[in-house]
Structure formats: C-alpha cells, structure tokens
Amino acid sequence: MYTEAQEYKWDEQEKLEFVRPPEEKYFGRLPNFYKPEIFPELKVLKDNWKAIRDEVLAYEAKMGVLKDMDSHTPPTNTENQWSHTYLMSYLRIFHKNRKKFPFLSSIIDQIPNCTYATISILPPNTEILPHYGDTNGVVRTHLGLVIPAPYPEIAIKVGEEERGWEEGELMCFTIVNKHQVWNRSSKRRYIVILDFIPDLLKDRKMEIVTKTLGSQSFTFLYDKFAIVRYLPNFSYPILCALFTIIWRFYLPIQRRFEFL
C-alpha cells in the first residue's frame, strides 16, 4: 500500500523547486512518505494531540462549525467546501486565528523551522483532485484529530501510494509530489497540517518561504487575470522574483504587527 523512507536525504540531482503555472509539475525524486520518527521535533505534536483536538472541538461547540478563516489561497480543486483555518502560511502569521487556538499555536511555536500550519476539515463525500504542492523545500505533516472512518473510505494518495489517517498519529510526506485526498464517509475529517523545513535545508529557510510566496502570488495573478497568460514565458520568472522581493521585506513586518 505504501512505504516510508527511513531517512531524509537529497541526491545530487535534487534541486529546490517551486511549482507554478504554466507547467505545474515536479521532476525530483524525493520519496512519497517518511517515517515520522526520523523527525524528533514533531514528537510534541503527537504528545499533545488530544489537547489539540479538544481545543478545536471546544471552539466549534461554542462558536459553530469551523469555516475558512482569513484564507488567502482558498482551495479551488474541490467542489465541496474544504475548510482551512490558517495559523501560519510560509511564515505569514494569522494573528486573529492564533488567538482563537492558543494551545495549538503554542505547540507549533515549539517546532523548529515550522513554516505552515492549518486546521483542515474535509466534509463528507468530498474529493480533492490530484495536484502538486508548492515546493520540495518542506516536509508536510498531518496529525489526525478526528478520523471517522478507516482507509480506504478516507484516504490520501501520494504518487501511486495510498494510506489512511489514524487519530493521534503523524503522517509525513513530500507535498510537492502529485497527491489527492478523499472523504467518502458521512462525517467530517479533522487534521492539523504542518510544514517544516528539515535540518538539511534550514539555512535556506528564508529563500524557501519567500520564493514559495512569490510563486503563489504569481499563480494567483495567472489564474485570476487572463491577460497574464498572454505574457511571454520569460516574464514569468521575473514576476516571481519581484513578488519574492516584496515578501522578503513584508514578512518580518507582518509577523510583528497584528493589523497586517
């Protein structure tokens, strides 16, 4: 069904990549899944999973069903509402959401080089279509909170390998590999999604997050405004580089001031 790599490494051919239009693909050779134990910094997630789950469910019990909160990149590859509550997106901080989930935020702060964190809720009878992630510079981690049905009723497929989630367990995989997700049960699936930069790449953290945000900004323009698609191809990396520079200056300010 699936295999888990026993160590994190790059071969000589692997280079940092940032997925964007017009050809949204990844040509590297990183494995689909990793054994979570090779990343000891993630243990704090597993040790506190019940308290994290209880905080999310308590918020819903008081305030109603969680929906997207300040999502600047709402999902476009699913028909039903795939809900993300962002706490961090490539070091961009969602201050209001962190105040709503202080315990989870405190756990995230204990994970070195964490760049991305959301509470992800997949409604019943929903399928997320195959797509590529943003970059090979991060490892994506899922923490199961509420998993109402086992594999294959609720599952993820990365490359050609499929697996399901378990409550309180971690799943680590290469987000830039082609993947898809489905929930064919009658109940909502709750997980925490977290990206972090492995030690092998930690010295390139700002490069990874700002180039990812630059690519995301370009992708937004490309998808939103048809005129961008008629620009010559050589202009695409130039636009990405301009957005990257803007994010490089904006991120430190945004992380500090809650009104941004």
C-alpha positions in Angstrom: 0.0 0.0 0.0 2.8 2.5 0.9 6.4 2.6 2.1 8.0 5.1 4.5 11.6 6.4 3.9 13.8 5.7 6.9 15.9 8.9 6.5 15.7 12.3 4.9 18.3 12.9 2.2 18.8 14.6 -1.2 20.7 13.0 -4.1 23.0 15.1 -6.3 20.2 15.7 -8.8 17.7 17.2 -6.4 17.4 21.0 -6.5 15.0 23.4 -4.8 11.8 23.7 -6.9 8.8 26.0 -6.7 5.7 24.8 -8.5 3.8 27.4 -10.6 2.0 27.8 -13.9 2.0 27.2 -16.7 3.6 23.8 -16.1 2.7 22.8 -12.5 4.8 19.7 -12.1 7.7 18.3 -10.0 10.5 16.3 -11.6 12.6 15.5 -8.5 13.0 12.1 -6.8 12.0 12.6 -3.2 10.0 9.7 -1.7 6.3 9.9 -1.1 6.2 9.2 2.6 8.7 9.4 5.5 8.7 7.6 8.8 7.7 10.3 11.3 10.2 9.1 13.9 13.1 10.5 11.9 11.9 14.0 12.7 12.1 14.1 16.5 10.9 17.8 16.5 7.4 16.5 15.7 7.0 14.5 18.9 5.4 17.5 20.7 2.5 17.2 18.2 1.8 13.6 19.0 2.3 14.0 22.7 -0.4 16.8 22.8 -2.8 15.6 20.2 -5.8 15.1 22.5 -5.5 18.6 23.9 -5.2 20.0 20.4 -8.3 18.0 19.3 -10.2 19.2 22.4 -9.4 22.8 21.7 -10.7 22.6 18.2 -13.9 20.8 19.1 -14.5 23.1 22.1 -14.2 26.1 19.8 -16.8 24.6 17.4 -19.1 23.7 20.3 -19.1 27.3 21.3 -18.8 29.2 18.0 -20.2 26.8 15.4 -18.7 24.8 12.6 -15.2 26.0 11.6 -15.0 27.6 8.2 -12.2 29.3 6.3 -10.6 32.0 8.4 -8.6 34.6 6.5 -7.7 32.1 3.8 -5.7 34.0 1.2 -5.4 30.9 -1.0 -8.9 29.3 -0.9 -8.9 25.8 -2.4 -10.1 25.6 -6.0 -9.6 21.9 -6.6 -12.7 20.5 -4.8 -16.4 21.1 -5.3 -17.4 21.0 -1.7 -16.0 23.3 1.0 -12.6 22.1 2.1 -12.0 24.2 5.1 -8.7 25.6 6.2 -8.2 27.7 9.3 -4.8 29.2 8.8 -2.4 29.9 11.8 0.7 30.3 9.6 1.3 30.2 5.8 5.0 30.1 4.9 5.8 32.3 7.9 2.9 34.7 7.3 1.1 34.8 10.7 -2.7 34.8 11.1 -2.8 36.6 14.4 -6.6 36.5 14.9 -6.7 32.8 14.4 -3.8 32.2 16.7 -5.7 33.9 19.5 -8.6 31.5 18.9 -6.4 28.5 19.2 -3.7 29.5 21.8 -2.8 25.9 22.8 -2.2 24.7 19.3 -0.3 27.9 18.5 2.0 27.3 21.5 2.7 23.8 20.2 3.5 25.0 16.7 5.9 27.5 18.2 7.9 24.7 19.7 8.6 23.1 16.3 11.9 24.5 14.8 11.6 25.8 11.2 7.8 25.3 11.1 6.6 27.4 8.1 2.9 26.5 7.7 0.1 25.3 10.0 -3.7 25.0 9.5 -6.6 23.1 10.9 -8.0 21.2 7.9 -11.6 19.9 7.8 -12.7 17.8 4.9 -16.5 17.5 4.7 -18.3 14.2 3.9 -18.4 13.0 0.3 -15.6 15.3 -0.8 -12.7 14.6 -3.1 -9.6 16.9 -3.5 -8.5 16.4 -7.1 -4.9 15.4 -7.9 -2.5 18.4 -7.6 1.1 19.3 -6.8 2.3 21.1 -3.6 4.3 24.3 -3.6 7.9 23.3 -3.0 10.2 20.4 -2.3 11.9 22.5 0.4 9.4 21.4 3.1 8.1 18.2 4.5 4.3 18.1 5.1 3.0 16.6 8.3 -0.6 15.6 9.1 -1.8 15.0 12.7 -5.0 13.0 12.8 -7.6 14.6 15.2 -11.0 13.2 14.2 -10.9 10.4 11.6 -14.4 8.9 11.3 -13.6 6.0 9.0 -10.5 3.9 8.2 -8.7 3.5 4.8 -9.9 3.3 2.1 -13.0 5.2 2.9 -11.0 8.3 3.9 -7.5 8.4 2.4 -4.7 10.2 0.7 -2.8 9.1 -2.4 0.7 10.4 -2.9 2.3 9.3 -6.2 0.9 5.8 -6.6 0.8 5.1 -2.9 -2.3 5.3 -0.7 -2.9 5.3 3.0 -5.4 6.5 5.6 -5.1 8.6 8.8 -5.2 7.5 12.4 -6.2 9.7 15.4 -3.2 10.8 17.3 -0.8 9.6 14.7 1.5 11.6 12.3 1.9 11.2 8.6 4.9 12.8 6.8 5.1 13.1 3.1 6.5 15.1 0.2 3.9 17.7 -0.6 5.3 18.6 -3.9 4.6 15.1 -5.2 1.3 14.7 -7.0 -1.4 13.8 -4.5 -5.2 13.6 -4.0 -7.5 13.1 -1.0 -11.0 11.9 -0.4 -13.5 11.5 2.3 -16.3 9.1 1.3 -17.7 8.8 4.8 -20.8 10.6 6.2 -18.8 12.6 8.7 -16.1 15.4 8.8 -12.4 14.6 8.9 -10.3 16.8 11.1 -6.5 17.1 10.9 -3.7 19.6 11.6 -1.5 20.3 8.6 2.0 21.5 9.3 5.0 22.1 7.0 8.6 22.4 8.3 12.0 22.7 6.8 14.3 19.8 7.6 17.7 20.4 9.1 19.3 19.7 5.8 17.8 22.8 4.4 17.3 25.0 7.4 20.0 27.5 6.3 17.8 28.2 3.2 14.6 28.9 5.2 14.0 32.5 4.0 14.8 31.6 0.4 12.3 28.7 0.6 9.4 30.7 2.2 9.8 33.9 0.1 10.2 32.1 -3.2 7.2 29.9 -2.3 5.1 33.0 -1.5 6.4 34.6 -4.7 5.2 31.6 -6.8 1.9 31.6 -5.0 1.4 35.3 -5.8 2.2 34.8 -9.4 -0.1 31.8 -9.6 -2.9 34.0 -8.2 -2.4 36.5 -11.0 -2.1 33.8 -13.6 -5.4 32.1 -12.6 -7.3 35.4 -11.9 -6.3 37.5 -14.9 -6.3 36.0 -18.4 -4.0 38.7 -19.7 -1.1 37.3 -17.7 -1.3 34.1 -19.7 -0.5 36.0 -22.8 2.7 37.4 -21.5 5.9 35.9 -22.9 7.2 33.0 -20.8 10.5 34.8 -20.0 8.5 37.3 -17.9 7.1 34.6 -15.6 10.3 34.1 -13.5 10.8 37.9 -13.5 7.3 38.4 -11.9 8.0 35.6 -9.4 11.3 37.3 -8.5 9.6 40.7 -7.9 6.9 39.1 -5.7 9.7 37.2 -3.8 11.5 40.5 -3.0 8.2 42.1 -1.8 7.6 39.2 0.5 11.2 39.3 1.8 10.6 42.8 3.1 6.9 42.4 4.1 7.2 39.1 6.1 9.2 40.5 9.1 6.8 43.4 9.4 3.6 41.3 9.1 4.8 38.8 11.7 5.2 41.6 14.2 2.1 43.7 13.7 -1.3 42.2 14.1 -3.1 44.7 11.9 -1.3 43.4 8.7 
